[in-house]
Amino acid sequence: MHKIAVGPILNQPSWRWVGFDVARELGKYYSIELFRRDGIIPDVDLVFVVKHPPPTRFARELRARGKKLVYAPIDYFSTTERLCHHRESLQLCDLIVSHCERLNSYLDEYAKVQYIDHHGRSTLTDLPSYREDGFVLWIGQICYVPWLLFHLSKYPIPFAIKILTGMRSESGISAAQKLASKLKIEFSMSVNSICGYSASEWTEYRQYELMSQCKAAIDIKGGGGEFGQQTKPATKVQQFVSSGIPCAVNPDSYSAEYFLTRDFNVASPDEQERWFSRGYWEETQEFAKVFRPFISLPYIGKQYRSAFEHVLSFS
């Protein structure tokens, strides 16, 4: 049985989602070891690095010892300059696992690339019923809230808005204030609101609760062709659509493109008549039934296994 190390262990949702969950699933096929960022080379056949690029010295030593290196950046590369900065360590990877197909053409300049979805960690167990009334849910980092506020200033929504975000992140709040100033909009907070909209601290339980209760969901990606926003994985829209929640996202986003290539046309946020209709809810429900198995953890685990087996087959 091959030995695989997965890490570095971090106190971040991305680690728990793509690191720990995938490692646990891969335990069906391999001997799995979790490692921390301590510079020690694990005594394994393959090292799977999640989120932060492997240090160049670490990657060089792995190659010198004949170990395989697979890296999953998730949404680490916010600019092409950041990509270029890490080019040496990327070139030492045996495989880069991409979570955004738009990013593939940039990554394959450095190493072989394979696209694999996030698994549906947040997908609701039961598909919700249609709701005539209710609230619209937005989930994300607080630094991106101004994009939502900017959209709402142009396209008001006739339902309550609930925001689920990191209300205590000082760096995120600072970044949000800077973006709001750039967009020339107000950004103010209280204990349980942002600019008058209901807001609460993100937890997995709170996310499950609000997803179970909402009428619909919205995801707004930043405008201006920002690289980081245009190459973000489709995970938020995936979690809504796979849960049967009518979701809207701007049509130039990767999320919209992702679903179009899979024969589902996600509503645009300015198409409110369609977005909030029973017909679109029915479309979402039917697609969710087909889509859910393809982002299940067992299915995604098999994709990782296939990718790792291919890497391990080359001496």
Secondary structure, DSSP 4 states (H G I P E B T S, - for coil): --EEEEE---SSHHIIIIIIHHHHHHTTTSEEEE--SSSPPPSSSEEEEESSPPPHHHHHHHHHTT-EEEEE-TT---SHHHHHHTHHHHHT-SEEEES-GGGHHHHTTTS-EEE-PPP-TT--SSPPPP-SS-EEEEES-GGGHHHHHHHHHHS--SSEEEEEE-TT-HHHHHHHHHHHHHHT----EETTEETTEEEEE--HHHHHHHHHH-SEEEE---STT-HHHHT--SHHHHHHHHTT--EEE-TTSHHHHHHHTTT--PBPTT-HHHHTSHHHHHHHHHHHHHHGGGGSHHHHHHHHHHHHHHHHT--
